[in-house]
C-alpha cells in the first residue's frame, strides 16, 4: 500500500515555492500551498490550481494553522526582509 505524502509549503506562491510545488506534484505528493500573497503572486501557481493534488490556502503563516501534513517547507521570507524589499 502506497500512501501519498501530504506536504505544506508556506510561501508556496513565490518563485521557489511554485517550482517546489511542481516538483512535489511530479513525485506524486499532495501539496497544500499557504501564502498571503504579500511577496508571492497567484500568477506563479495559476497553472497548478486545477491539479487534483494541489490545494491553495490564502493564509498569513504568522497566525496559527492547524493541518495534517507529513512535511513542511517554510519558504516565507523573514518579516524584516519584506520591509527591506519595499523600503530600499
C-alpha positions in Angstrom: 0.0 0.0 0.0 1.4 3.4 -1.1 0.4 6.5 0.8 0.8 9.9 -0.7 2.8 12.3 1.2 0.9 15.5 2.1 3.2 18.5 2.1 2.7 22.1 3.3 4.6 24.8 1.5 4.3 28.2 3.3 5.2 30.9 0.8 4.2 28.5 -1.9 3.1 31.2 -4.4 6.6 32.6 -4.5 9.2 31.8 -7.2 10.8 29.0 -5.2 7.6 27.7 -3.7 5.9 27.4 -7.1 8.8 25.4 -8.6 8.9 23.2 -5.5 5.2 22.6 -5.8 5.6 21.4 -9.4 8.4 19.0 -8.4 6.5 17.5 -5.5 3.4 17.1 -7.6 5.5 15.2 -10.2 6.6 12.9 -7.4 3.0 12.1 -6.5 2.7 14.3 -3.4 -0.4 16.2 -2.3 0.6 19.8 -2.0 -1.0 22.4 0.3 0.2 25.8 -0.7 -0.2 28.5 2.0 0.5 32.1 1.0 -0.7 35.6 1.9 0.4 36.9 -1.5 2.5 39.7 0.1 5.6 38.8 -1.9 4.3 35.8 -3.9 1.8 36.0 -6.8 -1.1 34.0 -7.9 0.4 34.0 -11.4 3.2 31.8 -10.2 0.8 29.0 -9.3 -2.1 29.6 -11.7 -1.2 26.6 -13.8 -1.4 24.3 -10.7 -4.8 25.4 -9.5 -6.7 22.7 -11.4 -4.3 19.9 -10.4 -6.2 17.3 -8.3 -3.4 17.1 -5.7 -2.8 20.8 -5.3 -4.7 23.0 -2.8 -4.2 26.7 -2.3 -4.9 28.4 1.0 -4.7 32.1 1.4 -3.2 32.4 4.8 -0.7 34.5 6.8 1.5 32.0 8.4 2.1 34.3 11.4 -1.4 33.1 12.5 -1.9 29.5 13.7 -2.7 27.0 11.0 -3.8 23.5 12.0 -3.5 21.0 9.2 -2.4 17.4 9.0 0.7 17.1 6.9 3.8 14.8 6.6 6.3 17.5 5.8 6.6 21.3 5.9 8.7 23.6 3.7 8.8 27.1 5.2 9.7 29.4 2.3 8.1 32.5 3.8 10.6 35.4 3.8 11.5 36.8 7.3 9.3 39.7 8.2 12.2 42.2 8.2 13.2 41.2 4.7 9.8 42.2 3.1 10.1 45.7 4.6 13.6 45.9 3.1 12.3 44.9 -0.3 9.8 47.7 -0.3 11.7 50.5 1.5 15.0 50.4 -0.1 
